[in-house]
Each structure stands twice: as C-alpha cells, then as structure tokens.
Amino acid sequence: GAVVSQHPSRVICKSGTSVKIECRSLDFQATTMFWYRQFPKQSLMLMATSNEGSKATYEQGVEKDKFLINHASLTLSTLTVTSAHPEDSSFYICSASWLAGIETQYFGPGTRLLVL
Amino acid sequence: DAKTTQPPSMDCAEGRAANLPCNHSTISGNEYVYWYRQIHSQGPQYIIHGLKNNETNEMASLIITEDRKSSTLILPHATLRDTAVYYCIVSSGGGADGLTFGKGTHLIIQP
C-alpha cells in the first residue's frame, strides 16, 4: 500500500509558540491531503482538506488562522499550529490520496502534540 | 455521508475468524463501504473497501448485503496483533473527501 510519513512523531512545546508538522507521501504523488485531529478516547475529526497548489478548505469550527496548512508540492503538506495553547494538545494525523487511486486515502502515523 | 452503527466492542479468540458487523441503512447508491483500523497511538490503517460486490484481499474479506444496508468485515484467522479499533465508514469519495469516523468497534483478540 501507499506510504505516508509524518514528522515529528511527537513534540512538546511551550504555550504561545508555533509548531510545524510535516506530512509526506513517500511513494506516490498526493493530489489531496487531509488533516485530522484526535483527542484522547475520541475518534478522528477532520480539520481540513488541501489540494496541491490551492488554499485549504477548513471544517466548521476550525480556525484557519490558527492552523495554517500549506500543500506546496505533490509530496508534502505542512500543518502549523500557531500560538499553541494547552487545549491544542492532541494527536494530529494526516492522510493522502492520488487521482488514480481516488477511492482510497492512506494515513500517516500521527504526531502527538503536547503544549505546556 | 451516511452514518454507520457498530457494536462498541467485541472479543475473539486467537486463530478464530473475527466477524465485525456494520449497519449503514441510509447508504446512497454511489457510496462505498470502507474499513480502517487503528492500533493504539497509531494512524488508521486501510483494510478494504467495496461498493456492492464482496471483496477479499490479503488482510480481510468484506461481505456487503444485497440491499447494501449492512456489511461484515471478516478477519479469517485473528492474531493478537489484530487487536484494534475498527472503523466502518461510508463515503462517495474516499480519496477525494475527508472521512467521517464514528466510534468504531474495539476488537480484542484473546490468547
């Protein structure tokens, strides 16, 4: 199956700082990437959808100025959590799909963010 | 996307077949049934998907009823490593649209 990686796997930061998470498709060109968030004991919630070269589309309730998404190439999308606060502590997971395999999306291993 | 209903948890003995049910009575004609699983603290892993025919791959089999209102994921010989939360999701654009995850079924494989 298609491989998606994320970096870093876990990060601890101080309140008020910004954190960047990278999502890479390793063996395919990802025309669409998705960002999800998962709080403890809850299910995944879609945050935003990004298509290469276009602005991301955010789900209702997700602040686009706080969660900056860049999808500048077909293999890389980044999520920047700006001015992070303890309530942003969560498990952030990306997924990716490509036009030929449009029926399926593949997930990265996730990034655990802890904001102190 | 149509909603799905799954039992919150199930047990299965190691080596036996694990049969995970899913109801999706409001599924539309162009919606696929997808199964993913999430092992603790990892990203979801794609298992299988289908539209109306039964499907089989190296991981599992997917049985979809003729009216498409329910389906069953079958893991033929469960191992301890199959312990995970299994999500049944219906979507018309699994690669083009974000997926709506429910609470899934926590499958526990007993030794």
Chai-1 contact restraints between the chains, C-beta under 6 A:
chainA,res_idxA,chainB,res_idxB,connection_type,confidence,min_distance_angstrom,max_distance_angstrom,comment,restraint_id
A,F34,B,G98,contact,1.0,0.0,6.0,A-B,restraint_1
A,S43,B,F101,contact,1.0,0.0,6.0,A-B,restraint_2
A,S43,B,K103,contact,1.0,0.0,6.0,A-B,restraint_3
A,L44,B,F101,contact,1.0,0.0,6.0,A-B,restraint_4
A,L46,B,G98,contact,1.0,0.0,6.0,A-B,restraint_5
A,T49,B,G98,contact,1.0,0.0,6.0,A-B,restraint_6
A,I93,B,G43,contact,1.0,0.0,6.0,A-B,restraint_7
A,S97,B,G95,contact,1.0,0.0,6.0,A-B,restraint_8
A,I102,B,G95,contact,1.0,0.0,6.0,A-B,restraint_9
A,I102,B,A96,contact,1.0,0.0,6.0,A-B,restraint_10
A,E103,B,G94,contact,1.0,0.0,6.0,A-B,restraint_11
A,E103,B,G95,contact,1.0,0.0,6.0,A-B,restraint_12
A,T104,B,G94,contact,1.0,0.0,6.0,A-B,restraint_13
A,T104,B,G95,contact,1.0,0.0,6.0,A-B,restraint_14
A,Q105,B,G95,contact,1.0,0.0,6.0,A-B,restraint_15
A,Y106,B,Y46,contact,1.0,0.0,6.0,A-B,restraint_16
A,F107,B,G43,contact,1.0,0.0,6.0,A-B,restraint_17
A,F107,B,P44,contact,1.0,0.0,6.0,A-B,restraint_18
A,G108,B,G43,contact,1.0,0.0,6.0,A-B,restraint_19
A,P109,B,Q42,contact,1.0,0.0,6.0,A-B,restraint_20
A,P109,B,G43,contact,1.0,0.0,6.0,A-B,restraint_21
A,G110,B,G43,contact,1.0,0.0,6.0,A-B,restraint_22
